[in-house]
Amino acid sequence: MWKTIKRWYHQLGSPVYFYRFSSAVLPWLLPISVVLLGVGLAWGLAWAPVERYQGDSYRIIYIHVPASSGALMGYIAMGVAGLVALVWRMKMAEVMLKALAPFGAVLAAVSLVTGALWGKPTWGTYWQWDARMTSMLILLFLYLGIIALQSAIRDPRQAARAASLLAMVGVINVVIVKYSVEWLQTLHQGSTLKVVGESSIDAAMKWPLLISMLGLWLLYAANVLMRARTEVLNRERRAGWVRKLVSRPRGI
């Protein structure tokens, strides 16, 4: 198994192999993600039962929770890509770091907006400077900082190194976002959806939430693959395989 993982690692580090791999995966990944996200949202927003204390206002979790989890997972992926880019100087890790940032920033912003909308009927205020809200805002700024670094530095390799350092340091904030409700007293309730152990959320509410989360994660992956493909073509535009690809007649 380790040999297989190692082989995939080296293969996906090749721009040519990655482009071919993404060409095979995207036609399936994108429609599956849209269908799953649509089913999860429709089920949660229209047919999930009403919550005992919050009424229908709780339904925003079917947008808020997937967006929040996607933003956190995306930043962890950027931290890993940054580590690989700095230690092993892998070009595809630099490409993935750049491709992960924009959609992750969008998800972080959606998380903050939906959290504020949920907070008004639940807590009586749109915003409170508690640990989770503040750390999530910092996460958005970290995403924007990485995007700004990559845009401001012209040399792609130097831009990748600077962004990699910021991504790796920012992973600490992801840990704070995740465990702030356990370490500190905040307005947020503890986690009701658990990977390990029994979840306290009702099954009729849990399954549409899980489907929405899976759909959004796959949509994030599809977005990253599309952005990475564009970046690969831009970086490898002088390579023979790219010239052959561009010059190939359409429909063939």
Disulfide bonds with the S-S distance in Angstrom:
none
